[in-house]
Amino acid sequence: MKKIDLKRMAAKSGGEYVFGAEDTGSHACYMVYGTLAPGEKGRRIRPGKGHEEMIAAVNGSLKVSGDCSGTLAAGEAMHLVGEQACYLENTGSIEIIYIIAGGHAEHGHDH
């Protein structure tokens, strides 16, 4: 079993790490482990053409703006398709962890 230390990799990569094709050899799906420091804002989330993503807040609330808006509380998730884009902001006092699971949309995809 090959394990990836997502927390360490995200810290080395500016707060976000994509666990995907480079790690798995597959383009079928990917997962993003991300963190937002207290007061950090502007993290753009956009699946891109041919992709869909589910975003989940793990340990706290995130303010969401853009094509969708509101608050994503700990344990809640939302879904984005294609070119939909939103921005995440941590308005709290602790580092927030979020997970994004993504893959190819039903209508196909080209790499």
Helices and strands as residue ranges (DSSP letters): H 6-12, E 16-19, H 21-24, E 29-36, E 41-45, E 51-57, E 62-66, E 70-72, E 77-81, E 86-89, E 96-104
